[in-house]
Amino acid sequence: MSNVLVECVPNFSEGRRQDVLDDIKGSISSVPGVYVLDMHTDADHNRSVITFVGEPKAVEEAAFQMIKKASQLINLDKHSGEHPRVGATDVVPFVPISNITMDECVAMAHRVGTRVGQELKIPIYFYEAAALRPERKRLELVRKGEYEGLKAEVKSNPDRVPDAGPAELGPAGATVIGAREFLVAYNVNLTTDDREIAKKIARTVRHSSGGLRFVKALGMTVEGRAQVSMNLTNFRKTPLPLVVETIRREAERYGVGIHNSELVGLIPQAAMVNTAVWYTQMDLFSPDQVLEGKMAEMIGEGGSVGFIESLAAPTPTPGGGSAAAYAGAMAAGLVSMVARLTIGKKGYQEVETVMDKILEESENLRADLTSAVAEDSEAFDRVMAAFKIPKQDPGRTAAIKEATLLAAQVPLEAAKKSFKVAELALEAAQSGNKNAITDAGSAVNLAVAAINSAAYNVRINLSDLEENKLKEQILAELVQVEQGALVSLDKIKTILTERGGLFS
């Protein structure tokens, strides 16, 4: 992935036809250099949000292709939903992520909008940082009257003339394209079905009505429940918990409360950390205390690439034990993917409860194995530190023994957890989405590789220790895991043959 990254978070006026959404998503992911990170769908809003990233040229091309595909598949004359909209592809914001400026994202928005207007004959309006008119900076003003109102006025009202494309709406409507900073889309559901209460609360919290800065809000009804639907345009200056507590206080005035809340799309880790710190009143907290942050430092900013570079470096750590844990974490990640591709999909309702459980367990294992990447290196460092204790020190022998045992126990735990991942992967392969069966198979093989690699580290660390019950116990546990790994390989081949037809 390029070190120049831009994010695109298009909103589509479709949340009920999965085949249409899959086609639109496919038009994005088919562009080389683009990575789809998330898709959030809401049937009541009849709206979906897709998040993808990539280098600028690839993102521009993907944006054009998705608008083209959506215009072919979505007819606004037949569309209805809770959320305001003016187009099949309703909103297309470009967000600078790394090594790219806001001005460059504005230029991207203008290039894409001009091309869409010329080639697809779809009216284009530029908003936020890309706005060509100050009154079009705010999305809600551009969308005023929605598709029906814009369609009636676009030909006759000079204020509604598009920035690019024809002054006429077809069934694909218009598209609003712009550039902005990262936005958190967040909804709070209330313990009432009274839409008017949601509207009153929304009016209190949104900035345009005198409420909280950097908050946009609407009141609506979703699945029979009143909802305050929001965009938080700067989570650092107006923290998420401040918004939630303001809504909670206002709701109490009307005798209701917060039922739950939901995130639309993705959120920066910093926003969630800030929320935790706010609620726990952890005044002395430092971002350096976040485990995943430390892991990122250890693995490298380049993610897996950085970790591989660290493995190749002329240093003893990270080594085979860390690589084993990383392989196990990747296997767990594949299991989670298969579970998520199964949950909520047509034809797999009977296994949804099972897949929910698999997903919960695989995510816990993924977190544990990710932590083990650093733990293995730390255990080896302790061994090296013990050997550096002066030989005349009476505590040296005990320190070496303790550190060596730990250096054996850490990869043993990684092997045991990787075996659990293999068992989950077998279950996912047997019951999960058939289209992802080879991903489950890959998870089994990665987990077995993790077990074998971890086993080497267990044995080498035990080799210099004198025989004792603890050493025998560790080796016995290891042998049991290794035997289970061999059985897993046979089982996955059988499943792939019987259910996937791979080896028949």
C-alpha positions as CSV (number, residue, x, y, z in Angstrom):
1,M,0.0,0.0,0.0
2,S,1.3,3.4,-0.9
3,N,2.4,5.8,1.8
4,V,0.2,8.5,0.2
5,L,-3.3,7.6,1.3
6,V,-6.7,9.2,0.9
7,E,-9.9,7.9,2.3
8,C,-13.2,7.9,0.5
9,V,-16.5,7.4,2.3
10,P,-19.4,7.4,-0.2
11,N,-23.0,7.2,0.8
12,F,-25.4,5.3,-1.4
13,S,-29.2,5.5,-1.4
14,E,-29.6,1.7,-1.1
15,G,-29.8,-0.4,2.1
16,R,-32.1,-3.2,1.3
17,R,-30.8,-5.0,-1.9
18,Q,-27.6,-6.8,-1.0
19,D,-26.9,-7.8,-4.6
20,V,-26.9,-4.2,-5.7
21,L,-24.5,-3.2,-2.9
22,D,-22.2,-6.1,-3.7
23,D,-22.1,-4.9,-7.3
24,I,-21.2,-1.4,-6.2
25,K,-18.6,-2.6,-3.7
26,G,-17.2,-4.8,-6.5
27,S,-16.8,-1.8,-8.8
28,I,-14.6,-0.2,-6.1
29,S,-12.5,-3.2,-5.1
30,S,-11.8,-4.1,-8.8
31,V,-9.6,-1.0,-9.1
32,P,-6.0,-2.0,-8.3
33,G,-4.5,-0.1,-5.4
34,V,-7.9,0.4,-3.6
35,Y,-8.7,-1.3,-0.3
36,V,-12.3,-1.6,0.9
37,L,-12.3,-1.3,4.7
38,D,-15.9,-1.4,5.7
39,M,-19.5,-1.4,4.5
40,H,-22.4,-0.3,6.8
41,T,-26.0,-0.9,5.7
42,D,-29.2,0.4,7.2
43,A,-32.5,-0.9,5.8
44,D,-34.6,1.8,7.5
45,H,-32.4,4.6,6.3
46,N,-32.3,2.7,3.0
47,R,-28.7,3.8,2.8
48,S,-25.2,2.3,2.9
49,V,-21.8,3.7,3.6
50,I,-18.7,2.2,2.2
51,T,-15.2,3.1,3.4
52,F,-12.2,2.6,1.2
53,V,-8.6,3.9,1.0
54,G,-5.8,3.9,-1.5
55,E,-3.4,6.2,-3.4
56,P,-5.1,9.2,-5.0
57,K,-5.3,8.1,-8.7
58,A,-6.7,4.7,-7.7
59,V,-9.3,6.3,-5.4
60,E,-10.4,8.7,-8.1
61,E,-10.9,5.9,-10.6
62,A,-12.8,3.8,-8.0
63,A,-15.0,6.8,-7.1
64,F,-15.9,7.3,-10.8
65,Q,-16.7,3.6,-11.3
66,M,-18.9,3.3,-8.2
67,I,-20.9,6.4,-9.2
68,K,-21.4,4.9,-12.6
69,K,-22.4,1.5,-11.3
70,A,-24.8,3.0,-8.7
71,S,-26.4,5.2,-11.4
72,Q,-27.2,2.0,-13.4
73,L,-28.7,0.1,-10.4
74,I,-30.5,2.7,-8.2
75,N,-33.6,4.6,-9.3
76,L,-34.4,7.5,-7.0
77,D,-38.0,7.7,-8.4
78,K,-38.6,4.3,-6.6
79,H,-36.5,5.1,-3.5
80,S,-37.8,5.8,0.0
81,G,-36.0,5.9,3.3
82,E,-35.6,7.8,6.6
83,H,-32.3,9.5,5.6
84,P,-32.2,12.7,3.4
85,R,-30.8,12.1,-0.1
86,V,-30.4,13.7,-3.5
87,G,-28.7,11.0,-5.5
88,A,-28.1,7.3,-6.0
89,T,-24.5,8.0,-5.0
90,D,-25.6,10.7,-2.6
91,V,-22.3,12.0,-1.1
92,V,-18.7,11.4,-1.9
93,P,-16.2,12.9,0.5
94,F,-12.4,12.6,0.1
95,V,-10.5,12.6,3.4
96,P,-6.7,13.1,3.7
97,I,-5.1,10.3,5.6
98,S,-1.3,10.4,5.1
99,N,1.2,12.5,3.0
100,I,-1.6,14.3,1.2
101,T,-3.1,17.8,1.8
102,M,-6.6,19.0,2.0
103,D,-6.0,21.1,-1.1
104,E,-5.0,17.9,-3.0
105,C,-8.2,16.2,-1.9
106,V,-10.2,19.3,-3.1
107,A,-8.5,18.9,-6.5
108,M,-9.5,15.2,-6.5
109,A,-13.1,16.1,-5.8
110,H,-13.2,18.7,-8.6
111,R,-11.6,16.2,-11.1
112,V,-14.0,13.4,-10.3
113,G,-17.0,15.7,-10.2
114,T,-16.2,17.2,-13.6
115,R,-15.7,13.8,-15.2
116,V,-18.9,12.5,-13.7
117,G,-20.8,15.5,-15.0
118,Q,-19.4,15.2,-18.5
119,E,-19.4,11.5,-19.0
120,L,-22.3,10.3,-16.9
121,K,-24.5,13.4,-17.2
122,I,-25.1,13.5,-13.5
123,P,-25.5,17.0,-11.8
124,I,-22.6,17.6,-9.4
125,Y,-22.5,19.9,-6.3
126,F,-19.2,20.5,-4.5
127,Y,-19.4,20.8,-0.7
128,E,-17.2,21.4,2.4
129,A,-13.6,22.3,1.5
130,A,-14.3,21.7,-2.2
131,A,-17.3,24.1,-2.3
132,L,-17.3,26.7,-5.1
133,R,-20.0,28.7,-3.4
134,P,-19.9,29.5,0.3
135,E,-23.6,28.6,0.7
136,R,-22.8,25.1,-0.6
137,K,-20.2,24.3,2.1
138,R,-22.8,22.7,4.3
139,L,-24.1,19.4,3.0
140,E,-27.6,19.9,4.6
141,L,-28.1,23.1,2.6
142,V,-27.2,21.4,-0.7
143,R,-29.6,18.5,0.1
144,K,-32.5,20.9,1.1
145,G,-35.7,19.5,-0.4
146,E,-34.0,16.2,-1.1
147,Y,-34.2,14.5,-4.6
148,E,-37.8,15.5,-5.2
149,G,-37.3,19.2,-4.3
150,L,-34.1,19.5,-6.3
151,K,-35.6,17.8,-9.3
152,A,-38.4,20.4,-9.3
153,E,-36.1,23.4,-8.9
154,V,-32.9,22.6,-10.7
155,K,-34.0,23.9,-14.1
156,S,-35.7,27.1,-12.9
157,N,-33.9,28.2,-9.7
158,P,-30.5,29.8,-10.3
159,D,-29.5,28.9,-6.7
160,R,-29.9,25.2,-7.6
161,V,-27.8,25.1,-10.8
162,P,-25.2,22.4,-10.4
163,D,-21.4,23.1,-10.3
164,A,-20.8,20.5,-13.0
165,G,-23.0,18.4,-15.2
166,P,-26.5,19.1,-16.6
167,A,-29.1,21.2,-14.9
168,E,-31.5,18.2,-15.1
169,L,-32.0,15.2,-12.8
170,G,-32.5,11.7,-14.1
171,P,-33.4,8.7,-11.9
172,A,-29.8,8.6,-10.5
173,G,-30.4,12.1,-9.1
174,A,-27.4,14.4,-8.3
175,T,-24.2,13.7,-6.4
176,V,-22.5,15.9,-3.8
177,I,-18.7,15.6,-3.9
178,G,-16.3,17.2,-1.6
179,A,-13.2,17.1,0.7
180,R,-13.3,17.2,4.5
181,E,-11.5,16.1,7.7
182,F,-12.4,12.8,9.3
183,L,-16.0,12.6,10.4
184,V,-17.6,10.2,12.9
185,A,-21.1,9.1,11.9
186,Y,-22.9,8.2,15.1
187,N,-26.5,7.4,16.0
188,V,-28.2,7.3,19.4
189,N,-31.4,5.3,19.8
190,L,-33.9,6.4,22.5
191,T,-36.3,4.4,24.6
192,T,-39.3,5.8,22.8
193,D,-40.9,5.8,19.4
194,D,-41.7,9.5,19.5
195,R,-39.9,11.1,16.6
196,E,-40.7,14.6,17.9
197,I,-38.6,13.9,21.0
198,A,-35.6,12.9,18.8
199,K,-36.1,16.0,16.8
200,K,-36.1,18.2,19.9
201,I,-32.9,16.6,21.2
202,A,-31.3,16.9,17.8
203,R,-32.1,20.6,17.7
204,T,-30.5,21.0,21.2
205,V,-27.2,19.2,20.3
206,R,-26.6,20.4,16.7
207,H,-24.4,23.5,16.2
208,S,-26.6,25.2,13.6
209,S,-29.4,25.4,16.2
210,G,-27.1,26.8,18.9
211,G,-25.9,23.4,20.3
212,L,-22.5,21.8,20.4
213,R,-19.8,22.9,18.0
214,F,-18.8,20.3,15.3
215,V,-22.1,18.4,15.7
216,K,-24.7,17.9,13.0
217,A,-27.9,16.1,14.0
218,L,-31.3,15.0,12.8
219,G,-34.2,13.3,14.6
220,M,-35.9,10.4,13.0
221,T,-37.5,7.0,13.6
222,V,-35.6,3.8,12.8
223,E,-37.0,0.3,13.4
224,G,-39.8,1.7,15.5
225,R,-37.5,3.6,17.8
226,A,-36.7,7.4,17.9
227,Q,-33.1,8.1,16.8
228,V,-30.7,11.0,17.0
229,S,-28.6,10.6,13.9
230,M,-25.4,12.6,13.9
231,N,-22.2,13.6,12.2
232,L,-19.4,14.6,14.5
233,T,-17.0,16.7,12.4
234,N,-14.2,17.2,15.0
235,F,-14.2,14.5,17.8
236,R,-11.1,16.1,19.4
237,K,-12.8,19.5,20.0
238,T,-16.2,18.1,20.8
239,P,-15.6,14.7,22.4
240,L,-18.0,11.8,21.8
241,P,-18.9,11.4,25.5
242,L,-19.9,15.0,25.8
243,V,-22.4,14.5,23.0
244,V,-23.7,11.3,24.5
245,E,-24.2,12.8,28.0
246,T,-25.9,15.9,26.5
247,I,-28.3,13.6,24.8
248,R,-28.8,11.6,27.9
249,R,-29.6,14.8,29.9
250,E,-32.0,16.1,27.3
251,A,-33.7,12.7,27.0
252,E,-34.4,12.7,30.8
253,R,-36.3,16.0,30.4
254,Y,-38.8,14.1,28.3
255,G,-38.9,11.0,30.5
256,V,-36.9,8.8,28.2
257,G,-33.4,7.4,28.1
258,I,-30.7,6.0,25.7
259,H,-31.5,2.5,24.5
260,N,-28.2,2.0,22.7
261,S,-26.0,3.7,20.1
262,E,-24.4,2.7,16.8
263,L,-21.3,3.6,14.8
264,V,-21.7,4.1,11.0
265,G,-18.5,3.1,9.3
266,L,-15.1,3.5,11.0
267,I,-13.8,5.5,13.9
268,P,-10.3,6.6,14.8
269,Q,-8.8,4.7,17.8
270,A,-8.1,8.0,19.4
271,A,-11.8,8.8,19.6
272,M,-12.5,5.6,21.5
273,V,-9.5,6.1,23.8
274,N,-10.6,9.7,24.5
275,T,-14.1,8.3,25.4
276,A,-12.7,5.8,27.8
277,V,-10.4,8.4,29.5
278,W,-13.4,10.8,29.8
279,Y,-15.7,8.3,31.5
280,T,-13.1,6.7,33.8
281,Q,-11.6,10.2,34.7
282,M,-8.2,8.7,34.1
283,D,-6.5,12.1,34.4
284,L,-2.9,10.8,34.3
285,F,-3.5,8.6,31.3
286,S,-0.9,8.6,28.5
287,P,-1.5,7.2,25.0
288,D,1.8,5.3,25.5
289,Q,-0.2,3.0,27.9
290,V,-2.3,1.5,25.1
291,L,-1.2,-2.0,24.4
292,E,-1.9,-1.9,20.7
293,G,0.1,1.3,20.4
294,K,3.1,-0.4,21.9
295,M,2.5,-3.3,19.6
296,A,2.5,-1.0,16.6
297,E,5.8,0.4,17.8
298,M,7.3,-3.0,18.1
299,I,5.9,-4.3,14.8
300,G,6.6,-1.1,13.0
301,E,4.5,1.7,11.4
302,G,4.4,-0.4,8.2
303,G,2.2,-3.0,9.8
304,S,3.1,-6.5,8.5
305,V,5.7,-5.0,6.2
306,G,7.4,-3.4,9.2
307,F,7.3,-6.7,11.1
308,I,8.8,-8.6,8.2
309,E,11.6,-6.0,8.0
310,S,12.2,-6.4,11.8
311,L,12.4,-10.2,11.3
312,A,15.0,-9.7,8.6
313,A,17.2,-7.4,10.7
314,P,20.5,-8.6,12.2
315,T,19.0,-8.7,15.7
316,P,17.8,-11.8,17.8
317,T,14.4,-10.3,18.3
318,P,11.8,-10.5,17.0
319,G,12.5,-14.2,16.1
320,G,10.7,-17.4,15.4
321,G,8.5,-17.3,18.4
322,S,7.2,-13.8,17.5
323,A,6.7,-15.0,13.9
324,A,4.7,-18.0,15.2
325,A,2.4,-15.8,17.3
326,Y,1.9,-13.5,14.3
327,A,1.0,-16.4,12.1
328,G,-1.5,-17.5,14.8
329,A,-3.0,-14.0,14.9
330,M,-3.4,-13.9,11.1
331,A,-5.1,-17.3,11.3
332,A,-7.5,-15.9,13.9
333,G,-8.1,-12.9,11.7
334,L,-9.2,-15.2,8.8
335,V,-11.6,-17.1,11.1
336,S,-13.2,-13.7,12.1
337,M,-13.5,-12.8,8.5
338,V,-15.3,-16.1,7.6
339,A,-17.7,-15.6,10.6
340,R,-18.5,-12.0,9.6
341,L,-19.1,-13.1,6.0
342,T,-21.6,-15.7,7.3
343,I,-23.5,-13.7,9.9
344,G,-26.6,-12.1,8.5
345,K,-26.2,-13.7,5.1
346,K,-29.2,-15.4,3.4
347,G,-29.1,-19.2,3.7
348,Y,-27.0,-19.2,6.9
349,Q,-29.6,-18.2,9.5
350,E,-29.4,-21.6,11.3
351,V,-25.7,-21.2,12.0
352,E,-25.8,-17.5,13.0
353,T,-25.6,-18.2,16.8
354,V,-22.7,-20.6,16.2
355,M,-20.9,-18.0,14.1
356,D,-21.5,-15.3,16.7
357,K,-19.7,-17.5,19.2
358,I,-16.9,-18.3,16.8
359,L,-16.4,-14.6,16.0
360,E,-16.2,-13.7,19.7
361,E,-13.7,-16.4,20.4
362,S,-11.5,-15.8,17.4
363,E,-11.3,-12.1,18.2
364,N,-10.2,-12.8,21.7
365,L,-7.6,-15.2,20.4
366,R,-6.4,-12.7,17.8
367,A,-5.9,-10.1,20.5
368,D,-4.0,-12.7,22.7
369,L,-1.8,-13.8,19.9
370,T,-1.0,-10.3,18.8
371,S,0.1,-9.5,22.3
372,A,2.3,-12.7,22.2
373,V,4.3,-11.2,19.4
374,A,5.9,-8.7,21.8
375,E,5.7,-11.1,24.8
376,D,8.0,-13.6,23.0
377,S,10.6,-11.0,22.3
378,E,10.4,-9.7,25.9
379,A,10.9,-13.3,27.2
380,F,14.0,-13.8,25.1
381,D,15.3,-10.4,26.3
382,R,14.9,-11.6,29.9
383,V,17.0,-14.7,29.1
384,M,19.7,-12.6,27.7
385,A,19.6,-10.2,30.7
386,A,19.9,-13.2,33.1
387,F,22.9,-14.5,31.3
388,K,24.6,-11.1,31.7
389,I,24.3,-11.3,35.5
390,P,27.9,-11.6,36.9
391,K,28.8,-15.3,37.4
392,Q,29.7,-14.6,41.0
393,D,26.1,-13.4,41.7
394,P,24.4,-16.1,43.8
395,G,21.0,-15.4,42.2
396,R,22.3,-15.8,38.6
397,T,21.4,-19.5,38.2
398,A,17.9,-19.1,39.5
399,A,17.3,-16.0,37.3
400,I,18.5,-18.0,34.2
401,K,16.2,-20.9,35.1
402,E,13.2,-18.6,35.7
403,A,13.7,-16.6,32.5
404,T,14.3,-19.8,30.4
405,L,11.1,-21.4,31.7
406,L,9.2,-18.2,30.8
407,A,10.8,-18.3,27.3
408,A,9.4,-21.8,26.9
409,Q,6.0,-21.1,28.4
410,V,5.2,-18.0,26.2
411,P,5.5,-20.0,22.9
412,L,3.7,-22.9,24.5
413,E,0.7,-20.7,25.2
414,A,0.9,-19.3,21.6
415,A,0.8,-22.9,20.4
416,K,-2.2,-23.8,22.5
417,K,-4.1,-20.7,21.4
418,S,-3.2,-21.4,17.8
419,F,-4.6,-24.9,18.2
420,K,-7.9,-23.3,19.4
421,V,-7.8,-21.1,16.3
422,A,-7.4,-24.2,14.2
423,E,-10.4,-25.8,15.8
424,L,-12.5,-22.7,15.2
425,A,-11.3,-22.6,11.6
426,L,-12.5,-26.2,11.1
427,E,-15.9,-25.3,12.5
428,A,-16.0,-22.2,10.2
429,A,-15.1,-24.3,7.2
430,Q,-17.8,-26.8,8.0
431,S,-20.6,-24.4,8.7
432,G,-19.6,-21.0,7.4
433,N,-20.1,-19.2,4.2
434,K,-19.1,-21.6,1.5
435,N,-17.6,-18.8,-0.6
436,A,-15.0,-18.3,2.1
437,I,-14.2,-22.0,2.7
438,T,-10.6,-21.7,1.4
439,D,-10.0,-18.8,3.8
440,A,-11.0,-21.1,6.7
441,G,-8.6,-23.7,5.2
442,S,-5.8,-21.1,5.0
443,A,-6.5,-20.3,8.7
444,V,-6.0,-24.0,9.7
445,N,-2.7,-24.2,7.8
446,L,-1.5,-20.9,9.3
447,A,-2.5,-22.0,12.8
448,V,-0.6,-25.3,12.3
449,A,2.4,-23.5,11.0
450,A,2.2,-21.3,14.1
451,I,2.1,-24.4,16.3
452,N,5.1,-26.0,14.7
453,S,7.2,-22.9,14.8
454,A,6.2,-22.2,18.5
455,A,7.1,-25.8,19.3
456,Y,10.7,-25.3,18.1
457,N,11.0,-22.4,20.5
458,V,9.6,-24.4,23.4
459,R,12.0,-27.2,22.8
460,I,15.1,-25.1,22.3
461,N,14.5,-23.2,25.6
462,L,13.9,-26.4,27.5
463,S,16.9,-28.2,26.1
464,D,19.4,-26.7,28.6
465,L,17.2,-27.2,31.7
466,E,17.6,-30.2,34.0
467,E,14.8,-32.7,34.0
468,N,12.0,-31.9,36.4
469,K,8.2,-32.3,36.6
470,L,7.5,-28.9,35.1
471,K,9.7,-29.6,32.1
472,E,8.0,-32.9,31.6
473,Q,4.5,-31.3,31.9
474,I,5.4,-28.6,29.3
475,L,6.7,-31.2,26.8
476,A,3.6,-33.4,27.4
477,E,1.3,-30.4,26.7
478,L,3.3,-29.5,23.6
479,V,3.1,-33.1,22.2
480,Q,-0.7,-33.1,22.7
481,V,-1.0,-29.8,20.7
482,E,1.3,-31.1,17.9
483,Q,-0.8,-34.3,17.5
484,G,-4.0,-32.2,17.4
485,A,-2.4,-30.0,14.7
486,L,-1.8,-33.1,12.5
487,V,-5.4,-34.2,12.9
488,S,-6.5,-30.7,12.0
489,L,-4.7,-30.9,8.7
490,D,-6.4,-34.1,7.8
491,K,-9.8,-32.8,8.8
492,I,-9.5,-29.6,6.8
493,K,-8.5,-31.5,3.7
494,T,-11.6,-33.7,4.1
495,I,-13.9,-30.7,4.5
496,L,-12.4,-28.9,1.5
497,T,-12.9,-32.1,-0.5
498,E,-16.5,-32.8,0.6
499,R,-17.8,-29.3,0.9
500,G,-15.6,-27.4,-1.5
501,G,-14.7,-30.0,-4.1
502,L,-11.0,-29.0,-4.0
503,F,-9.3,-32.4,-3.9
504,S,-12.0,-34.6,-5.5
